[in-house]
């Protein structure tokens, strides 16, 4: 691949990163739903008093941050060949 990338290469790369961000945000939503179900099953909210956060809580936050970072990367100004 040439550096800097051509406009078409840049668009394809941005689209791919944007789709990755969407996939990560969907994973965050699924993890949050599972965390909510887990809290309902235990009858207590994770992170309150002596109850630690479950893995689903951490996964939801991690996926959301990764998805947001991917979207920021996809929307950042392009450095393309002129």
PDB file of N, CA, C and O in Angstrom:
ATOM      1  N   UNK A   1       0.837  -1.178   0.000  1.00  0.00           N
ATOM      2  CA  UNK A   1       0.000   0.000   0.000  1.00  0.00           C
ATOM      3  C   UNK A   1       0.882   1.242   0.000  1.00  0.00           C
ATOM      4  O   UNK A   1       1.875   1.321   0.724  1.00  0.00           O
ATOM      5  N   UNK A   2       0.504   2.190  -0.813  1.00  0.00           N
ATOM      6  CA  UNK A   2       1.249   3.445  -0.879  1.00  0.00           C
ATOM      7  C   UNK A   2       0.976   4.294   0.349  1.00  0.00           C
ATOM      8  O   UNK A   2      -0.091   4.215   0.958  1.00  0.00           O
ATOM      9  N   UNK A   3       1.945   5.096   0.693  1.00  0.00           N
ATOM     10  CA  UNK A   3       1.720   6.068   1.755  1.00  0.00           C
ATOM     11  C   UNK A   3       2.031   7.436   1.213  1.00  0.00           C
ATOM     12  O   UNK A   3       3.095   7.591   0.613  1.00  0.00           O
ATOM     13  N   UNK A   4       1.233   8.401   1.363  1.00  0.00           N
ATOM     14  CA  UNK A   4      -0.107   8.357   1.953  1.00  0.00           C
ATOM     15  C   UNK A   4      -1.090   7.640   1.036  1.00  0.00           C
ATOM     16  O   UNK A   4      -0.887   7.583  -0.177  1.00  0.00           O
ATOM     17  N   UNK A   5      -2.147   7.097   1.612  1.00  0.00           N
ATOM     18  CA  UNK A   5      -3.101   6.318   0.807  1.00  0.00           C
ATOM     19  C   UNK A   5      -3.868   7.199  -0.175  1.00  0.00           C
ATOM     20  O   UNK A   5      -4.007   8.407   0.017  1.00  0.00           O
ATOM     21  N   UNK A   6      -4.354   6.565  -1.216  1.00  0.00           N
ATOM     22  CA  UNK A   6      -5.182   7.271  -2.196  1.00  0.00           C
ATOM     23  C   UNK A   6      -6.553   7.543  -1.578  1.00  0.00           C
ATOM     24  O   UNK A   6      -6.895   6.946  -0.557  1.00  0.00           O
ATOM     25  N   UNK A   7      -7.337   8.429  -2.176  1.00  0.00           N
ATOM     26  CA  UNK A   7      -8.667   8.717  -1.616  1.00  0.00           C
ATOM     27  C   UNK A   7      -9.563   7.484  -1.499  1.00  0.00           C
ATOM     28  O   UNK A   7     -10.313   7.359  -0.531  1.00  0.00           O
ATOM     29  N   UNK A   8      -9.497   6.581  -2.463  1.00  0.00           N
ATOM     30  CA  UNK A   8     -10.338   5.376  -2.395  1.00  0.00           C
ATOM     31  C   UNK A   8      -9.887   4.476  -1.250  1.00  0.00           C
ATOM     32  O   UNK A   8     -10.719   3.947  -0.512  1.00  0.00           O
ATOM     33  N   UNK A   9      -8.581   4.301  -1.097  1.00  0.00           N
ATOM     34  CA  UNK A   9      -8.077   3.490   0.010  1.00  0.00           C
ATOM     35  C   UNK A   9      -8.483   4.098   1.351  1.00  0.00           C
ATOM     36  O   UNK A   9      -8.835   3.378   2.285  1.00  0.00           O
ATOM     37  N   UNK A  10      -8.432   5.403   1.437  1.00  0.00           N
ATOM     38  CA  UNK A  10      -8.808   6.080   2.674  1.00  0.00           C
ATOM     39  C   UNK A  10     -10.288   5.870   2.987  1.00  0.00           C
ATOM     40  O   UNK A  10     -10.653   5.643   4.140  1.00  0.00           O
ATOM     41  N   UNK A  11     -11.137   5.946   1.965  1.00  0.00           N
ATOM     42  CA  UNK A  11     -12.575   5.733   2.187  1.00  0.00           C
ATOM     43  C   UNK A  11     -12.866   4.312   2.640  1.00  0.00           C
ATOM     44  O   UNK A  11     -13.666   4.093   3.550  1.00  0.00           O
ATOM     45  N   UNK A  12     -12.215   3.349   2.003  1.00  0.00           N
ATOM     46  CA  UNK A  12     -12.428   1.948   2.378  1.00  0.00           C
ATOM     47  C   UNK A  12     -11.966   1.714   3.816  1.00  0.00           C
ATOM     48  O   UNK A  12     -12.639   1.033   4.590  1.00  0.00           O
ATOM     49  N   UNK A  13     -10.829   2.277   4.158  1.00  0.00           N
ATOM     50  CA  UNK A  13     -10.310   2.129   5.514  1.00  0.00           C
ATOM     51  C   UNK A  13     -11.259   2.757   6.537  1.00  0.00           C
ATOM     52  O   UNK A  13     -11.528   2.171   7.585  1.00  0.00           O
ATOM     53  N   UNK A  14     -11.758   3.943   6.226  1.00  0.00           N
ATOM     54  CA  UNK A  14     -12.682   4.616   7.149  1.00  0.00           C
ATOM     55  C   UNK A  14     -13.986   3.843   7.297  1.00  0.00           C
ATOM     56  O   UNK A  14     -14.523   3.732   8.399  1.00  0.00           O
ATOM     57  N   UNK A  15     -14.493   3.315   6.201  1.00  0.00           N
ATOM     58  CA  UNK A  15     -15.725   2.528   6.258  1.00  0.00           C
ATOM     59  C   UNK A  15     -15.520   1.278   7.107  1.00  0.00           C
ATOM     60  O   UNK A  15     -16.378   0.925   7.916  1.00  0.00           O
ATOM     61  N   UNK A  16     -14.399   0.620   6.925  1.00  0.00           N
ATOM     62  CA  UNK A  16     -14.102  -0.582   7.699  1.00  0.00           C
ATOM     63  C   UNK A  16     -13.993  -0.268   9.186  1.00  0.00           C
ATOM     64  O   UNK A  16     -14.534  -0.993  10.021  1.00  0.00           O
ATOM     65  N   UNK A  17     -13.301   0.799   9.510  1.00  0.00           N
ATOM     66  CA  UNK A  17     -13.162   1.180  10.917  1.00  0.00           C
ATOM     67  C   UNK A  17     -14.512   1.605  11.491  1.00  0.00           C
ATOM     68  O   UNK A  17     -14.813   1.310  12.648  1.00  0.00           O
ATOM     69  N   UNK A  18     -15.323   2.291  10.697  1.00  0.00           N
ATOM     70  CA  UNK A  18     -16.664   2.672  11.150  1.00  0.00           C
ATOM     71  C   UNK A  18     -17.547   1.464  11.417  1.00  0.00           C
ATOM     72  O   UNK A  18     -18.296   1.440  12.394  1.00  0.00           O
ATOM     73  N   UNK A  19     -17.461   0.457  10.546  1.00  0.00           N
ATOM     74  CA  UNK A  19     -18.224  -0.777  10.769  1.00  0.00           C
ATOM     75  C   UNK A  19     -17.724  -1.523  12.002  1.00  0.00           C
ATOM     76  O   UNK A  19     -18.513  -2.117  12.738  1.00  0.00           O
ATOM     77  N   UNK A  20     -16.427  -1.490  12.220  1.00  0.00           N
ATOM     78  CA  UNK A  20     -15.883  -2.082  13.442  1.00  0.00           C
ATOM     79  C   UNK A  20     -16.444  -1.368  14.670  1.00  0.00           C
ATOM     80  O   UNK A  20     -16.807  -2.010  15.655  1.00  0.00           O
ATOM     81  N   UNK A  21     -16.513  -0.042  14.608  1.00  0.00           N
ATOM     82  CA  UNK A  21     -17.088   0.722  15.713  1.00  0.00           C
ATOM     83  C   UNK A  21     -18.538   0.355  15.966  1.00  0.00           C
ATOM     84  O   UNK A  21     -18.960   0.234  17.116  1.00  0.00           O
ATOM     85  N   UNK A  22     -19.305   0.178  14.891  1.00  0.00           N
ATOM     86  CA  UNK A  22     -20.714  -0.210  15.043  1.00  0.00           C
ATOM     87  C   UNK A  22     -20.835  -1.597  15.666  1.00  0.00           C
ATOM     88  O   UNK A  22     -21.704  -1.831  16.506  1.00  0.00           O
ATOM     89  N   UNK A  23     -19.972  -2.508  15.257  1.00  0.00           N
ATOM     90  CA  UNK A  23     -19.984  -3.857  15.826  1.00  0.00           C
ATOM     91  C   UNK A  23     -19.628  -3.825  17.312  1.00  0.00           C
ATOM     92  O   UNK A  23     -20.237  -4.528  18.118  1.00  0.00           O
ATOM     93  N   UNK A  24     -18.649  -3.014  17.662  1.00  0.00           N
ATOM     94  CA  UNK A  24     -18.263  -2.904  19.068  1.00  0.00           C
ATOM     95  C   UNK A  24     -19.381  -2.276  19.904  1.00  0.00           C
ATOM     96  O   UNK A  24     -19.603  -2.684  21.044  1.00  0.00           O
ATOM     97  N   UNK A  25     -20.082  -1.293  19.348  1.00  0.00           N
ATOM     98  CA  UNK A  25     -21.190  -0.685  20.087  1.00  0.00           C
ATOM     99  C   UNK A  25     -22.353  -1.667  20.249  1.00  0.00           C
ATOM    100  O   UNK A  25     -23.026  -1.665  21.279  1.00  0.00           O
ATOM    101  N   UNK A  26     -22.588  -2.500  19.243  1.00  0.00           N
ATOM    102  CA  UNK A  26     -23.619  -3.536  19.374  1.00  0.00           C
ATOM    103  C   UNK A  26     -23.218  -4.540  20.453  1.00  0.00           C
ATOM    104  O   UNK A  26     -24.064  -5.005  21.217  1.00  0.00           O
ATOM    105  N   UNK A  27     -21.940  -4.870  20.514  1.00  0.00           N
ATOM    106  CA  UNK A  27     -21.454  -5.768  21.564  1.00  0.00           C
ATOM    107  C   UNK A  27     -21.617  -5.128  22.940  1.00  0.00           C
ATOM    108  O   UNK A  27     -21.929  -5.814  23.914  1.00  0.00           O
ATOM    109  N   UNK A  28     -21.408  -3.824  23.017  1.00  0.00           N
ATOM    110  CA  UNK A  28     -21.605  -3.117  24.283  1.00  0.00           C
ATOM    111  C   UNK A  28     -23.065  -3.184  24.715  1.00  0.00           C
ATOM    112  O   UNK A  28     -23.359  -3.373  25.895  1.00  0.00           O
ATOM    113  N   UNK A  29     -23.971  -3.031  23.766  1.00  0.00           N
ATOM    114  CA  UNK A  29     -25.398  -3.105  24.096  1.00  0.00           C
ATOM    115  C   UNK A  29     -25.777  -4.502  24.582  1.00  0.00           C
ATOM    116  O   UNK A  29     -26.538  -4.647  25.539  1.00  0.00           O
ATOM    117  N   UNK A  30     -25.249  -5.519  23.925  1.00  0.00           N
ATOM    118  CA  UNK A  30     -25.532  -6.891  24.362  1.00  0.00           C
ATOM    119  C   UNK A  30     -24.954  -7.159  25.751  1.00  0.00           C
ATOM    120  O   UNK A  30     -25.603  -7.793  26.584  1.00  0.00           O
ATOM    121  N   UNK A  31     -23.754  -6.685  25.997  1.00  0.00           N
ATOM    122  CA  UNK A  31     -23.137  -6.878  27.313  1.00  0.00           C
ATOM    123  C   UNK A  31     -23.911  -6.134  28.394  1.00  0.00           C
ATOM    124  O   UNK A  31     -24.077  -6.644  29.502  1.00  0.00           O
ATOM    125  N   UNK A  32     -24.379  -4.942  28.080  1.00  0.00           N
ATOM    126  CA  UNK A  32     -25.173  -4.188  29.058  1.00  0.00           C
ATOM    127  C   UNK A  32     -26.481  -4.910  29.364  1.00  0.00           C
ATOM    128  O   UNK A  32     -26.934  -4.927  30.509  1.00  0.00           O
ATOM    129  N   UNK A  33     -27.083  -5.501  28.343  1.00  0.00           N
ATOM    130  CA  UNK A  33     -28.315  -6.258  28.558  1.00  0.00           C
ATOM    131  C   UNK A  33     -28.055  -7.478  29.445  1.00  0.00           C
ATOM    132  O   UNK A  33     -28.843  -7.779  30.341  1.00  0.00           O
ATOM    133  N   UNK A  34     -26.960  -8.170  29.193  1.00  0.00           N
ATOM    134  CA  UNK A  34     -26.615  -9.317  30.032  1.00  0.00           C
ATOM    135  C   UNK A  34     -26.284  -8.886  31.460  1.00  0.00           C
ATOM    136  O   UNK A  34     -26.606  -9.595  32.414  1.00  0.00           O
ATOM    137  N   UNK A  35     -25.646  -7.735  31.607  1.00  0.00           N
ATOM    138  CA  UNK A  35     -25.355  -7.222  32.951  1.00  0.00           C
ATOM    139  C   UNK A  35     -26.655  -6.899  33.686  1.00  0.00           C
ATOM    140  O   UNK A  35     -26.791  -7.179  34.877  1.00  0.00           O
ATOM    141  N   UNK A  36     -27.601  -6.312  32.969  1.00  0.00           N
ATOM    142  CA  UNK A  36     -28.896  -5.997  33.574  1.00  0.00           C
ATOM    143  C   UNK A  36     -29.612  -7.273  34.012  1.00  0.00           C
ATOM    144  O   UNK A  36     -30.190  -7.324  35.097  1.00  0.00           O
ATOM    145  N   UNK A  37     -29.570  -8.300  33.166  1.00  0.00           N
ATOM    146  CA  UNK A  37     -30.174  -9.585  33.540  1.00  0.00           C
ATOM    147  C   UNK A  37     -29.470 -10.197  34.744  1.00  0.00           C
ATOM    148  O   UNK A  37     -30.115 -10.778  35.617  1.00  0.00           O
ATOM    149  N   UNK A  38     -28.161 -10.067  34.789  1.00  0.00           N
ATOM    150  CA  UNK A  38     -27.388 -10.605  35.907  1.00  0.00           C
ATOM    151  C   UNK A  38     -27.756  -9.894  37.207  1.00  0.00           C
ATOM    152  O   UNK A  38     -27.880 -10.525  38.257  1.00  0.00           O
ATOM    153  N   UNK A  39     -27.930  -8.574  37.124  1.00  0.00           N
ATOM    154  CA  UNK A  39     -28.323  -7.819  38.319  1.00  0.00           C
ATOM    155  C   UNK A  39     -29.724  -8.215  38.776  1.00  0.00           C
ATOM    156  O   UNK A  39     -29.984  -8.306  39.976  1.00  0.00           O
ATOM    157  N   UNK A  40     -30.622  -8.449  37.829  1.00  0.00           N
ATOM    158  CA  UNK A  40     -31.981  -8.864  38.185  1.00  0.00           C
ATOM    159  C   UNK A  40     -31.967 -10.247  38.828  1.00  0.00           C
ATOM    160  O   UNK A  40     -32.732 -10.517  39.754  1.00  0.00           O
ATOM    161  N   UNK A  41     -31.104 -11.111  38.338  1.00  0.00           N
ATOM    162  CA  UNK A  41     -31.003 -12.458  38.894  1.00  0.00           C
ATOM    163  C   UNK A  41     -30.475 -12.428  40.327  1.00  0.00           C
ATOM    164  O   UNK A  41     -30.961 -13.155  41.193  1.00  0.00           O
ATOM    165  N   UNK A  42     -29.475 -11.578  40.564  1.00  0.00           N
ATOM    166  CA  UNK A  42     -28.896 -11.479  41.911  1.00  0.00           C
ATOM    167  C   UNK A  42     -29.751 -10.637  42.838  1.00  0.00           C
ATOM    168  O   UNK A  42     -29.661 -10.777  44.058  1.00  0.00           O
ATOM    169  N   UNK A  43     -30.569  -9.778  42.289  1.00  0.00           N
ATOM    170  CA  UNK A  43     -31.424  -8.931  43.109  1.00  0.00           C
ATOM    171  C   UNK A  43     -30.711  -7.731  43.694  1.00  0.00           C
ATOM    172  O   UNK A  43     -31.218  -7.105  44.625  1.00  0.00           O
ATOM    173  N   UNK A  44     -29.556  -7.402  43.171  1.00  0.00           N
ATOM    174  CA  UNK A  44     -28.798  -6.262  43.669  1.00  0.00           C
ATOM    175  C   UNK A  44     -28.032  -5.643  42.498  1.00  0.00           C
ATOM    176  O   UNK A  44     -27.658  -6.332  41.549  1.00  0.00           O
ATOM    177  N   UNK A  45     -27.811  -4.351  42.584  1.00  0.00           N
ATOM    178  CA  UNK A  45     -27.078  -3.646  41.535  1.00  0.00           C
ATOM    179  C   UNK A  45     -25.583  -3.868  41.738  1.00  0.00           C
ATOM    180  O   UNK A  45     -25.074  -3.733  42.851  1.00  0.00           O
ATOM    181  N   UNK A  46     -24.888  -4.205  40.665  1.00  0.00           N
ATOM    182  CA  UNK A  46     -23.440  -4.412  40.751  1.00  0.00           C
ATOM    183  C   UNK A  46     -22.751  -3.114  41.163  1.00  0.00           C
ATOM    184  O   UNK A  46     -23.135  -2.030  40.721  1.00  0.00           O
ATOM    185  N   UNK A  47     -21.750  -3.231  41.997  1.00  0.00           N
ATOM    186  CA  UNK A  47     -20.969  -2.076  42.408  1.00  0.00           C
ATOM    187  C   UNK A  47     -21.514  -1.347  43.619  1.00  0.00           C
ATOM    188  O   UNK A  47     -20.918  -0.362  44.055  1.00  0.00           O
ATOM    189  N   UNK A  48     -22.623  -1.796  44.173  1.00  0.00           N
ATOM    190  CA  UNK A  48     -23.208  -1.153  45.345  1.00  0.00           C
ATOM    191  C   UNK A  48     -22.765  -1.909  46.593  1.00  0.00           C
ATOM    192  O   UNK A  48     -22.789  -3.139  46.632  1.00  0.00           O
ATOM    193  N   UNK A  49     -22.368  -1.167  47.591  1.00  0.00           N
ATOM    194  CA  UNK A  49     -21.942  -1.719  48.885  1.00  0.00           C
ATOM    195  C   UNK A  49     -20.798  -2.714  48.681  1.00  0.00           C
ATOM    196  O   UNK A  49     -19.754  -2.353  48.138  1.00  0.00           O
ATOM    197  N   UNK A  50     -20.985  -3.941  49.106  1.00  0.00           N
ATOM    198  CA  UNK A  50     -19.920  -4.945  49.040  1.00  0.00           C
ATOM    199  C   UNK A  50     -20.022  -5.851  47.811  1.00  0.00           C
ATOM    200  O   UNK A  50     -19.278  -6.825  47.702  1.00  0.00           O
ATOM    201  N   UNK A  51     -20.923  -5.545  46.900  1.00  0.00           N
ATOM    202  CA  UNK A  51     -21.099  -6.371  45.703  1.00  0.00           C
ATOM    203  C   UNK A  51     -20.209  -5.816  44.586  1.00  0.00           C
ATOM    204  O   UNK A  51     -20.413  -4.685  44.144  1.00  0.00           O
ATOM    205  N   UNK A  52     -19.236  -6.590  44.130  1.00  0.00           N
ATOM    206  CA  UNK A  52     -18.358  -6.082  43.062  1.00  0.00           C
ATOM    207  C   UNK A  52     -19.070  -6.101  41.703  1.00  0.00           C
ATOM    208  O   UNK A  52     -20.092  -6.762  41.522  1.00  0.00           O
ATOM    209  N   UNK A  53     -18.506  -5.369  40.780  1.00  0.00           N
ATOM    210  CA  UNK A  53     -19.048  -5.386  39.420  1.00  0.00           C
ATOM    211  C   UNK A  53     -18.799  -6.749  38.788  1.00  0.00           C
ATOM    212  O   UNK A  53     -17.781  -7.391  39.046  1.00  0.00           O
ATOM    213  N   UNK A  54     -19.744  -7.181  37.959  1.00  0.00           N
ATOM    214  CA  UNK A  54     -19.577  -8.453  37.256  1.00  0.00           C
ATOM    215  C   UNK A  54     -18.797  -8.221  35.960  1.00  0.00           C
ATOM    216  O   UNK A  54     -18.563  -7.082  35.558  1.00  0.00           O
ATOM    217  N   UNK A  55     -18.411  -9.291  35.333  1.00  0.00           N
ATOM    218  CA  UNK A  55     -17.668  -9.196  34.082  1.00  0.00           C
ATOM    219  C   UNK A  55     -18.457  -8.544  32.964  1.00  0.00           C
ATOM    220  O   UNK A  55     -17.880  -7.909  32.081  1.00  0.00           O
ATOM    221  N   UNK A  56     -19.787  -8.699  32.996  1.00  0.00           N
ATOM    222  CA  UNK A  56     -20.616  -8.089  31.952  1.00  0.00           C
ATOM    223  C   UNK A  56     -20.566  -6.572  32.049  1.00  0.00           C
ATOM    224  O   UNK A  56     -20.586  -5.882  31.030  1.00  0.00           O
ATOM    225  N   UNK A  57     -20.502  -6.055  33.263  1.00  0.00           N
ATOM    226  CA  UNK A  57     -20.409  -4.589  33.435  1.00  0.00           C
ATOM    227  C   UNK A  57     -19.112  -4.067  32.822  1.00  0.00           C
ATOM    228  O   UNK A  57     -19.114  -3.087  32.078  1.00  0.00           O
ATOM    229  N   UNK A  58     -18.015  -4.732  33.143  1.00  0.00           N
ATOM    230  CA  UNK A  58     -16.724  -4.309  32.597  1.00  0.00           C
ATOM    231  C   UNK A  58     -16.692  -4.463  31.076  1.00  0.00           C
ATOM    232  O   UNK A  58     -16.144  -3.612  30.376  1.00  0.00           O
ATOM    233  N   UNK A  59     -17.271  -5.535  30.573  1.00  0.00           N
ATOM    234  CA  UNK A  59     -17.283  -5.762  29.123  1.00  0.00           C
ATOM    235  C   UNK A  59     -18.094  -4.683  28.409  1.00  0.00           C
ATOM    236  O   UNK A  59     -17.695  -4.206  27.346  1.00  0.00           O
ATOM    237  N   UNK A  60     -19.229  -4.298  28.988  1.00  0.00           N
ATOM    238  CA  UNK A  60     -20.061  -3.268  28.356  1.00  0.00           C
ATOM    239  C   UNK A  60     -19.303  -1.950  28.240  1.00  0.00           C
ATOM    240  O   UNK A  60     -19.342  -1.296  27.198  1.00  0.00           O
ATOM    241  N   UNK A  61     -18.622  -1.567  29.298  1.00  0.00           N
ATOM    242  CA  UNK A  61     -17.860  -0.313  29.274  1.00  0.00           C
ATOM    243  C   UNK A  61     -16.687  -0.412  28.300  1.00  0.00           C
ATOM    244  O   UNK A  61     -16.427   0.518  27.537  1.00  0.00           O
ATOM    245  N   UNK A  62     -15.989  -1.535  28.329  1.00  0.00           N
ATOM    246  CA  UNK A  62     -14.830  -1.702  27.445  1.00  0.00           C
ATOM    247  C   UNK A  62     -15.247  -1.688  25.974  1.00  0.00           C
ATOM    248  O   UNK A  62     -14.594  -1.048  25.151  1.00  0.00           O
ATOM    249  N   UNK A  63     -16.326  -2.388  25.644  1.00  0.00           N
ATOM    250  CA  UNK A  63     -16.806  -2.389  24.258  1.00  0.00           C
ATOM    251  C   UNK A  63     -17.251  -0.991  23.829  1.00  0.00           C
ATOM    252  O   UNK A  63     -16.982  -0.568  22.705  1.00  0.00           O
ATOM    253  N   UNK A  64     -17.931  -0.277  24.723  1.00  0.00           N
ATOM    254  CA  UNK A  64     -18.395   1.071  24.379  1.00  0.00           C
ATOM    255  C   UNK A  64     -17.214   2.013  24.135  1.00  0.00           C
ATOM    256  O   UNK A  64     -17.230   2.792  23.182  1.00  0.00           O
ATOM    257  N   UNK A  65     -16.206   1.945  24.978  1.00  0.00           N
ATOM    258  CA  UNK A  65     -15.032   2.804  24.786  1.00  0.00           C
ATOM    259  C   UNK A  65     -14.277   2.443  23.505  1.00  0.00           C
ATOM    260  O   UNK A  65     -13.810   3.325  22.786  1.00  0.00           O
ATOM    261  N   UNK A  66     -14.161   1.152  23.226  1.00  0.00           N
ATOM    262  CA  UNK A  66     -13.480   0.726  22.002  1.00  0.00           C
ATOM    263  C   UNK A  66     -14.271   1.158  20.764  1.00  0.00           C
ATOM    264  O   UNK A  66     -13.684   1.589  19.772  1.00  0.00           O
ATOM    265  N   UNK A  67     -15.593   1.044  20.822  1.00  0.00           N
ATOM    266  CA  UNK A  67     -16.424   1.487  19.704  1.00  0.00           C
ATOM    267  C   UNK A  67     -16.333   2.981  19.477  1.00  0.00           C
ATOM    268  O   UNK A  67     -16.268   3.443  18.338  1.00  0.00           O
ATOM    269  N   UNK A  68     -16.329   3.734  20.564  1.00  0.00           N
ATOM    270  CA  UNK A  68     -16.192   5.182  20.451  1.00  0.00           C
ATOM    271  C   UNK A  68     -14.833   5.551  19.863  1.00  0.00           C
ATOM    272  O   UNK A  68     -14.742   6.443  19.020  1.00  0.00           O
ATOM    273  N   UNK A  69     -13.788   4.874  20.302  1.00  0.00           N
ATOM    274  CA  UNK A  69     -12.451   5.139  19.759  1.00  0.00           C
ATOM    275  C   UNK A  69     -12.387   4.808  18.266  1.00  0.00           C
ATOM    276  O   UNK A  69     -11.745   5.523  17.497  1.00  0.00           O
ATOM    277  N   UNK A  70     -13.047   3.737  17.861  1.00  0.00           N
ATOM    278  CA  UNK A  70     -13.063   3.378  16.439  1.00  0.00           C
ATOM    279  C   UNK A  70     -13.800   4.434  15.627  1.00  0.00           C
ATOM    280  O   UNK A  70     -13.363   4.792  14.533  1.00  0.00           O
ATOM    281  N   UNK A  71     -14.910   4.934  16.150  1.00  0.00           N
ATOM    282  CA  UNK A  71     -15.641   5.973  15.431  1.00  0.00           C
ATOM    283  C   UNK A  71     -14.841   7.269  15.347  1.00  0.00           C
ATOM    284  O   UNK A  71     -14.879   7.956  14.326  1.00  0.00           O
ATOM    285  N   UNK A  72     -14.129   7.602  16.396  1.00  0.00           N
ATOM    286  CA  UNK A  72     -13.281   8.799  16.357  1.00  0.00           C
ATOM    287  C   UNK A  72     -12.194   8.624  15.298  1.00  0.00           C
ATOM    288  O   UNK A  72     -11.894   9.553  14.549  1.00  0.00           O
ATOM    289  N   UNK A  73     -11.609   7.436  15.242  1.00  0.00           N
ATOM    290  CA  UNK A  73     -10.577   7.172  14.233  1.00  0.00           C
ATOM    291  C   UNK A  73     -11.163   7.223  12.826  1.00  0.00           C
ATOM    292  O   UNK A  73     -10.515   7.709  11.900  1.00  0.00           O
ATOM    293  N   UNK A  74     -12.378   6.726  12.665  1.00  0.00           N
ATOM    294  CA  UNK A  74     -13.006   6.725  11.338  1.00  0.00           C
ATOM    295  C   UNK A  74     -13.379   8.133  10.885  1.00  0.00           C
ATOM    296  O   UNK A  74     -13.386   8.418   9.688  1.00  0.00           O
ATOM    297  N   UNK A  75     -13.685   9.003  11.823  1.00  0.00           N
ATOM    298  CA  UNK A  75     -14.124  10.354  11.471  1.00  0.00           C
ATOM    299  C   UNK A  75     -13.015  11.397  11.536  1.00  0.00           C
ATOM    300  O   UNK A  75     -13.253  12.571  11.253  1.00  0.00           O
ATOM    301  N   UNK A  76     -11.812  10.980  11.904  1.00  0.00           N
ATOM    302  CA  UNK A  76     -10.710  11.940  11.996  1.00  0.00           C
ATOM    303  C   UNK A  76     -10.313  12.413  10.592  1.00  0.00           C
ATOM    304  O   UNK A  76     -10.558  11.715   9.609  1.00  0.00           O
ATOM    305  N   UNK A  77      -9.709  13.580  10.502  1.00  0.00           N
ATOM    306  CA  UNK A  77      -9.319  14.094   9.186  1.00  0.00           C
ATOM    307  C   UNK A  77      -8.370  13.138   8.469  1.00  0.00           C
ATOM    308  O   UNK A  77      -7.454  12.576   9.070  1.00  0.00           O
ATOM    309  N   UNK A  78      -8.607  12.971   7.191  1.00  0.00           N
ATOM    310  CA  UNK A  78      -7.810  12.030   6.402  1.00  0.00           C
ATOM    311  C   UNK A  78      -6.504  12.665   5.951  1.00  0.00           C
ATOM    312  O   UNK A  78      -6.426  13.867   5.692  1.00  0.00           O
ATOM    313  N   UNK A  79      -5.491  11.829   5.865  1.00  0.00           N
ATOM    314  CA  UNK A  79      -4.225  12.236   5.257  1.00  0.00           C
ATOM    315  C   UNK A  79      -4.111  11.450   3.963  1.00  0.00           C
ATOM    316  O   UNK A  79      -3.685  10.295   3.965  1.00  0.00           O
ATOM    317  N   UNK A  80      -4.491  12.076   2.862  1.00  0.00           N
ATOM    318  CA  UNK A  80      -4.506  11.365   1.584  1.00  0.00           C
ATOM    319  C   UNK A  80      -3.517  11.987   0.614  1.00  0.00           C
ATOM    320  O   UNK A  80      -3.087  13.130   0.774  1.00  0.00           O
ATOM    321  N   UNK A  81      -3.174  11.210  -0.384  1.00  0.00           N
ATOM    322  CA  UNK A  81      -2.241  11.688  -1.408  1.00  0.00           C
ATOM    323  C   UNK A  81      -2.911  12.763  -2.252  1.00  0.00           C
ATOM    324  O   UNK A  81      -4.094  12.664  -2.577  1.00  0.00           O
ATOM    325  N   UNK A  82      -2.163  13.762  -2.593  1.00  0.00           N
ATOM    326  CA  UNK A  82      -2.719  14.822  -3.440  1.00  0.00           C
ATOM    327  C   UNK A  82      -2.012  14.864  -4.769  1.00  0.00           C
ATOM    328  O   UNK A  82      -2.342  15.693  -5.617  1.00  0.00           O
TER     329      UNK A  82
END
